[in-house]
Structures are given as structure tokens and as C-alpha cells.
Amino acid sequence: MQFIKNFIQEEDGVTAIEYALIAAVVAGIIAAAFGTLKGGIDGVFSTIAAKLQAATA
């Protein structure tokens, strides 16, 4: 019974979970940003490739 009381009062595990949740949210935001930017970056490289092909033709 003492183990359960100590487990409930312990805050280190809660802090670790909070940091893990924050890291997961940040990772999700970064993934969403890269997903959004991917289309724009693909367009830029396609434009550059087309101009290089036109210049060498």
C-alpha cells in the first residue's frame, strides 16, 4: 500500500510525460511545416530544371 501512495505522490514521471507530450507536439508542427513547404520547394526546383533545359536546348 505504501508503494501506491509513493507512486501517486511522485512527480518525476509526470514531468517526463509532460516533456514527451511537448516534444510530440513540436515534432508534429515541424512535420506539418515540412509537408506544407514541400509543394513550394518542388515547384522551385521544377522551375529551375525547366529553365536550365530551355537554356541548353
C-alpha positions in Angstrom: 0.0 0.0 0.0 2.9 2.4 0.7 4.2 1.8 -2.8 0.9 3.0 -4.3 1.0 6.2 -2.1 4.6 6.9 -3.1 3.8 6.3 -6.7 0.9 8.7 -6.7 2.9 11.4 -4.9 5.9 11.1 -7.2 6.1 13.9 -9.7 9.2 12.9 -11.8 7.1 10.6 -14.0 4.6 13.3 -14.6 7.3 15.8 -15.6 8.8 13.3 -18.0 5.3 12.7 -19.6 4.8 16.4 -20.0 8.1 16.8 -21.7 7.3 13.9 -24.0 4.0 15.5 -24.9 5.6 18.8 -25.7 8.2 17.1 -27.8 5.5 15.2 -29.7 3.6 18.5 -30.4 6.7 20.2 -31.6 7.6 17.2 -33.9 4.0 17.4 -35.3 4.3 21.1 -36.0 7.7 20.5 -37.8 6.3 17.7 -39.8 3.2 19.8 -40.8 5.5 22.7 -41.8 7.7 20.4 -44.0 4.6 18.9 -45.6 3.3 22.4 -46.4 6.6 23.7 -47.7 7.3 20.6 -49.8 5.0 21.7 -52.6 6.6 25.1 -52.8 10.1 23.6 -52.9 9.2 21.1 -55.6 7.8 24.0 -57.7 11.0 26.0 -57.3 13.2 23.0 -58.4 10.8 22.2 -61.3 11.1 25.8 -62.5 14.9 25.8 -62.3 15.1 22.5 -64.1 12.8 23.8 -66.9 14.8 27.0 -67.3 18.1 25.0 -67.4 16.7 22.7 -70.1 15.4 25.7 -72.1 18.8 27.4 -71.8 20.7 24.3 -73.0 18.3 23.5 -75.9 
